[in-house]
């Protein structure tokens, strides 16, 4: 006896409209975390730029085209594996919502592609040299907060960015996507939406400390009525489109000063110095939004070692 699902009227099976496809793509993407969506979007923008330069179609993506793209932008093996995963996700979503057999066939081929393991491959670059993790001293922090840039707008924006990094412990991606609606100046709180290892609709709250509040208000005076907190600025000081900054822009704000720190060093500074000055571990954990106190106590290891050197008594 045939299954009931085989009795569907074939006339009801029709190709999706373009609007319906777009709605389905959006629904499927919304199931991914905000961080994953941002990473996929970054790879896809890079890929589309390459396609435009090469005069090839984005959806003509197959293993040959994927390898050519990856070779054009050498990176660490882990980065290239992430990129091919992002391309598979996009082409797979388009194939799943399309009746185009050729597109579906390319998606299947791409799933079977294995990247070369030879680190001498043209698509791989030398591993990035990681800087030593560190927590900045008070004088170094104040030095960064008092830096001057080319225009008043740039100076005010960058100081606000640095203030959020050191006084709110925001991650680089969280600074990029922060919106003014997330900043409550009346309650002195910041809402962090879809943070690292959180669902896209998850909201965490951190206090808006006085120093960060003052810097943010100074910046808001330049950009009233905008949606995104931080945007790009022209050399003449003009605020550009109301869209989020890239993570690389945030890194450059931190990486060209006298103290030359990484954005995550500010978060490390917040954790280390707060514990060092007697903040209870559970409060520091809440501020840093760690799921486990063990993660917060990682910052205490440095402090314990430092104190140990003062307390150990040697007879020689």
N, C-alpha and C positions, 0 to 999 in steps of 0.2 A: 504494500500500500504506500503510495508516494507521500512524502512528508508535506505537511501543510504549507511550508515555506516555498515549495516549488509551484504552488498554484496561484502565485501573484500574477495579476494581469500584466502582460509584457508591455502594454500600452502605457502603464504607469511608470515604467522605467525610462526616464529621459535624462538628457545631459543637464547638469546644473547650470543655472544662469551665472553670469559673472559676479553679480551681487551676492548670490548664495555661496559661491566659492569663496569670495572674500570674507564673508561672515563665518564660514566654517574654518578657514585658515586662522582667523582671529580667535575663534573659540578654542582651537587646538593649541595655539601658541600661549593662550592665557593660562593653560594648565602648567606651564613651565614657570620656574621662579623668575623674578625680575632680573636677577643677576645673570641667569642663563640666557634670557631674552636679550639682554644687553650685549653679551658676548657673541651670540649668533648674529645680531644686527651689525656688530663691528666687523666680523668676518665677511658678511654678505656685502657690506659697503665697499670693503677692500676688493672683493671679487668682482663686483659690478664695475668698479673703476678700471680694473684690469681688462674686463670684457670690452668696455668702451674703447680702450686704447688698442685692443687687438681686433676690434670690429667683429666680435662674435657674440652670439646671443647668450644671455644668462642661463636660459633653460635648455641650452644645448649641452649642458654639463654631463660629461661622461668621464671615465677614468683618464683618458688621454688629456682632456681639457683640464681636469683637476690637477694632474701632475704638472702640467705646464704652468698653471697658476701658482702652485706651491713652489715651484722652482724659481719663479720670478720674484718671490718674496722669501728668501732664506730665513729660517728661524730655528730655534731649538726643537729637537724631536717632539717634546711634549706639546709645544705650541702648534706644530704641524699636525699632530694627531688631533688636537682640539679643533683646528680649522677644518680638517676633513670631516670630522663629526658634525660640525655646524653646517657644512655644505650638504651632507647627507640628510640632515634634519629638514632643511629648507626644500630640497628637491623631492624628498619623500612626502612632505606635506602637500606640495603642488601635485605630485603624482597621485596621491590618495584622494584628492578632491577633483581630479580630472579624468575624462574618458579618453585622453590622448595616449594611445598605446606606446608611441615612441618615447614619450616622457616617462611612462611607467617602466619601460625597458631600460632607459638610462639610469633610473633610480635603482633598479635591481643590480645593474652592473657596478654602480658606485658602491653599493653595499658590499660587494665582493672584492673591492680594491684593497690591497694590502700595501702599506707604505714600505719603502726599503728600510732595512735595519742598519745599513752601512752609514756610519756617521760622516763619511767622506762624500756622501751624496751631495749634488749641487743644491738640493733643497734645504740642506741643514746648515745652520750657522754655528759658530763656536758657542758653548754655554756661556751665559752672561755671568760675569764676575759679581757675585753678591757682596754688598758692603757689610761690614760688621754691624750687628744690631746694637743699638745704643739708646740710652735715655739722656736727653739734653739737660744741661744745668739751667738754673734760673736766668743767669746772665745771657746765655745763648738764646733762650726763648724770647727775652725782652729785646735782644738785638734784632731778631727776626721780625718781631711785631712792630719795630720802629724803622724798618727798611723803607726806602723811597724807590718808586718806579718812575717811568717816563712821564706819566700824566697823573693828576689827582684821582681820576676815575680808576686807573689801574692800581694805584697805591691803595686806595680804599678797598677795592675788591679783594686784592691779594692779602691784605691784612685781615680781612674778615674770614677768608679761607683758612689762613694760618691759625686764627683764633679758634675756629671751630675744630680744627685738628687737635689743638693742644688742650682746649677747655671743655670739649664735648666728646672727644675720642671718636669722632666719626671716621669711618673708612673712606678711602679715596672715592669709591663708587657711590657711597652715600652722599658725599659732598656734591658729586656731579648731578645727581637726580633730585636734590633737595628743592622743594617748592616753598614759596612764601606761605601757602596755606598750612604747611607743616610746622611753621614757627609761630608759637603762641607767646606774644610779648606780655600779655596780661597775666598768664599763669607761669611764665618763664619756663616753658617746656619746648622740646623739639620732638616731633613724631618721625620715627624712622620706619619707612614702609618697605616690606620685602627685603629685609637685611640678609646678610650672608647666612646660609643654611636655614633660612626661614621661608615659609610659604609666601607667595606673592601678595596675599591679602593680610599678612601678619603686620601688626604695628607695635613697635617698641617706643618707649618714651625715655628721653634723657633730659636732665635739667639744663636750662639755659643759664650758664654761669654769668655773673655780672660783666666780666671782661669780654666774653664772647657777645653778650647782648649789646654792649656799647659799640663794638666793631660792626655788628650786623645792622644796627640802627643807622650808623654812619653810611654804610653802603646802601641801605634801603632808600636813603634820601636821593641817591642818584638814579634809582630805577623803580620809582613808584608806578604801580599799575601793571607790573610784569608778573608772569607766572613763575618762571624759574628764578631761583635765588641768584645763581651765578651764570653769566653769559660771556661770550667773547667780546673783546674791545679792540677797536681799530687803533692804529698808531697815533691818530689824532685825538684819541680819547672818546670816540663815538661808540655807544653801546650797539652791538650788532644784534642778530636775530635772537628772539626769545626762545632759545633752545639750550639744552644742557651742554656744559663744557665736557671735553674729553678727559679721560683719566690721565693722559699724557700731559695735558695742560696743567693739571693739579701737581703732577710730579715736577714739572719745570718751575712752578712757583716755589717749591721747596728746595729744588736742587741747584739753584744758582746763587744762593746767598753765601755769606762768609762761613756759615756753619754747615752748609751743604748736607741737609738731612733728607731722608726718605719720608714720604707721608706717614707710613706706619710707625716710624720712630716717634711721632707725636703721640700716637695711641699708646706706645710702649712707655713714653715719658709719663703720661697721665696715670697709667697703672702703677709704675714703679714709685713715682714721687708721692702719690696719694697713700700708698701703703707705708712708705718710708716715714711719712709724717703722721702716722697713727690712725688713718682711716680704717674702720673695721672692714674685714675681708668681704663680708656680704654687701656692704655699701659699694665697695670698689667693683665687685662682681656685677651689681645692678647697673652701675655707670657704664661699664664696658660691655654689658649685655652678654656675658659669658653664660653658657648653659650649665657649666659645672664650676664649682669653686676651685677645682684642681687647675683649671686653665688660668684663673686669676692668681693662684699661688705660684705660678711659674714666674711671675714678676717679683715675687718675694725672695726667690733663690739668690738673686744678686745682692739684695739687702742683707740677708742672713750671712752670706759669705763676707761681706764688707764688715759687718759687726763682729764676726768671728775673729777677724785679724786684729781687732782691738782688744779682745777679751782673752785670747790664748796667751798664757804666761809661760815663757821658755826660760830655762835656767842657763842658757848659753847665748 
